[in-house]
Amino acid sequence: MNGKPLRSQIQFRLLALAAAAMMIFAARAQGDAAGEIKRLAELMQWKPGTIAADEIKRLAELMQWKPGTIAADIGAGDGRYTFAAAELVGAAGKVYATEIDAKKLQELRGKVAKRKLLNIIVVESKEADTSLPVACCDAIFLRRVYHHLTKPAEFDAALARSLKPGGRLAIIDFPPRSGLDPVEGVPANRGGHGIPQRILIEELTAAGLQVEKVVGDWPNNDYCVLFIKK
């Protein structure tokens, strides 16, 4: 029997198998890439209409951000508001993402490094200090973070130091709400989980900041108080 036809058949089958494997690999690669892009879009809240994107856009207008603005997200958590802010300030701008929780810090740094986001700087904050450089920021915002501060007077002084002259501070928070566990270690005048708007304003004006605007119709029944450093 002639062995050439048999060898040809084997070679043909091997080539067919290799081609099929390449097609499967390409399909999987495309699927992985699509999945990664989808996860990144969700993480960075690029899609219009999401809470983070809408709030950051509203904050940017309220605080008069522009390309090149240097902002800080105090108590950044999972970073979704940081990433949305970084998208708005652009490559010429910068966003400091501060966090006190070690696990969240590690996760934030991992996300920033993985995605090569050069305009985000992750900073470990402290109980009574932002850990930010003096006069580094045009804008600082705290979203549902202020009522967790256990040393508000010291932290407020640090916030004021971190702002440039003419810089703005936005506090998004909510009045005390029933059904929420009290926050351990905060001043007793909070009146529960949350903080009355009046007390927040008193504390930050004592730190030398001036109220510029109060917005009462923030999403999720929150309020936003905008301060400026003269």
MOWOGI-V525411 format. One record per residue. N is the residue number from 1. PHI is phi in degrees with one decimal (* if undefined). Layout:
BEGIN
n->N phi->PHI
n->N phi->PHI
END
This chain:
BEGIN
n->1 phi->*
n->2 phi->-76.8
n->3 phi->-82.7
n->4 phi->-66.2
n->5 phi->-59.0
n->6 phi->-63.7
n->7 phi->-63.9
n->8 phi->-63.8
n->9 phi->-64.1
n->10 phi->-64.9
n->11 phi->-61.2
n->12 phi->-61.5
n->13 phi->-65.2
n->14 phi->-64.4
n->15 phi->-63.1
n->16 phi->-64.1
n->17 phi->-62.6
n->18 phi->-63.0
n->19 phi->-63.6
n->20 phi->-62.7
n->21 phi->-62.6
n->22 phi->-65.2
n->23 phi->-64.5
n->24 phi->-64.7
n->25 phi->-61.0
n->26 phi->-62.9
n->27 phi->-63.0
n->28 phi->-65.3
n->29 phi->-61.8
n->30 phi->-63.5
n->31 phi->-63.3
n->32 phi->-64.6
n->33 phi->-63.7
n->34 phi->-62.8
n->35 phi->-65.1
n->36 phi->-65.4
n->37 phi->-63.3
n->38 phi->-62.9
n->39 phi->-63.6
n->40 phi->-65.2
n->41 phi->-62.5
n->42 phi->-65.8
n->43 phi->-62.6
n->44 phi->-90.9
n->45 phi->54.8
n->46 phi->-74.6
n->47 phi->-68.0
n->48 phi->-58.6
n->49 phi->97.6
n->50 phi->-76.4
n->51 phi->-61.0
n->52 phi->-61.7
n->53 phi->-62.2
n->54 phi->-66.4
n->55 phi->-66.3
n->56 phi->-66.3
n->57 phi->-61.5
n->58 phi->-67.1
n->59 phi->-61.3
n->60 phi->-59.9
n->61 phi->-69.2
n->62 phi->-64.4
n->63 phi->-94.3
n->64 phi->60.8
n->65 phi->-69.5
n->66 phi->-147.9
n->67 phi->-54.7
n->68 phi->98.6
n->69 phi->-60.8
n->70 phi->-105.6
n->71 phi->-121.6
n->72 phi->-138.8
n->73 phi->-103.2
n->74 phi->-87.0
n->75 phi->73.8
n->76 phi->-68.5
n->77 phi->62.3
n->78 phi->-82.6
n->79 phi->90.3
n->80 phi->-63.8
n->81 phi->-77.0
n->82 phi->-60.5
n->83 phi->-65.8
n->84 phi->-64.6
n->85 phi->-66.6
n->86 phi->-62.2
n->87 phi->-64.8
n->88 phi->-76.3
n->89 phi->-76.5
n->90 phi->76.2
n->91 phi->-65.5
n->92 phi->-78.4
n->93 phi->-97.2
n->94 phi->-156.9
n->95 phi->-129.3
n->96 phi->-84.9
n->97 phi->-112.1
n->98 phi->-101.6
n->99 phi->-156.7
n->100 phi->-100.3
n->101 phi->-78.4
n->102 phi->-62.3
n->103 phi->-65.1
n->104 phi->-65.2
n->105 phi->-60.3
n->106 phi->-61.6
n->107 phi->-66.0
n->108 phi->-59.9
n->109 phi->-62.4
n->110 phi->-64.7
n->111 phi->-63.9
n->112 phi->-64.0
n->113 phi->-67.3
n->114 phi->-60.5
n->115 phi->-98.9
n->116 phi->52.9
n->117 phi->-87.2
n->118 phi->-75.1
n->119 phi->-99.0
n->120 phi->-119.4
n->121 phi->-120.2
n->122 phi->-89.2
n->123 phi->-129.3
n->124 phi->-83.2
n->125 phi->-90.1
n->126 phi->-125.3
n->127 phi->-59.2
n->128 phi->-120.3
n->129 phi->-153.8
n->130 phi->-72.3
n->131 phi->66.4
n->132 phi->-90.1
n->133 phi->-62.7
n->134 phi->-66.7
n->135 phi->51.0
n->136 phi->-95.8
n->137 phi->-119.7
n->138 phi->-81.0
n->139 phi->-149.0
n->140 phi->-132.3
n->141 phi->-135.1
n->142 phi->-125.4
n->143 phi->-109.7
n->144 phi->53.6
n->145 phi->-116.2
n->146 phi->-57.0
n->147 phi->-69.7
n->148 phi->-91.9
n->149 phi->-68.0
n->150 phi->-90.7
n->151 phi->-131.0
n->152 phi->-63.4
n->153 phi->-62.3
n->154 phi->-66.8
n->155 phi->-68.9
n->156 phi->-62.9
n->157 phi->-62.7
n->158 phi->-67.0
n->159 phi->-59.7
n->160 phi->-62.6
n->161 phi->-63.9
n->162 phi->-76.0
n->163 phi->-86.3
n->164 phi->-73.5
n->165 phi->-56.9
n->166 phi->86.3
n->167 phi->-72.2
n->168 phi->-119.1
n->169 phi->-121.6
n->170 phi->-115.2
n->171 phi->-112.8
n->172 phi->-105.4
n->173 phi->-155.1
n->174 phi->-143.3
n->175 phi->-65.8
n->176 phi->-53.3
n->177 phi->-124.2
n->178 phi->-73.1
n->179 phi->88.7
n->180 phi->-106.9
n->181 phi->-64.7
n->182 phi->-63.7
n->183 phi->-88.6
n->184 phi->-69.5
n->185 phi->89.7
n->186 phi->-82.8
n->187 phi->-56.7
n->188 phi->-69.0
n->189 phi->-74.4
n->190 phi->-68.1
n->191 phi->76.7
n->192 phi->129.4
n->193 phi->-80.8
n->194 phi->132.0
n->195 phi->-154.9
n->196 phi->-62.1
n->197 phi->-56.1
n->198 phi->-61.2
n->199 phi->-68.4
n->200 phi->-58.0
n->201 phi->-65.0
n->202 phi->-59.5
n->203 phi->-67.8
n->204 phi->-79.3
n->205 phi->-70.0
n->206 phi->-64.5
n->207 phi->-84.5
n->208 phi->101.2
n->209 phi->-94.5
n->210 phi->-112.9
n->211 phi->-70.8
n->212 phi->-102.9
n->213 phi->-161.7
n->214 phi->-120.5
n->215 phi->-113.7
n->216 phi->-93.8
n->217 phi->-109.0
n->218 phi->-72.4
n->219 phi->-55.9
n->220 phi->62.9
n->221 phi->61.1
n->222 phi->-87.4
n->223 phi->-125.2
n->224 phi->-131.5
n->225 phi->-113.9
n->226 phi->-103.9
n->227 phi->-113.9
n->228 phi->-132.6
n->229 phi->-99.7
n->230 phi->-81.4
END
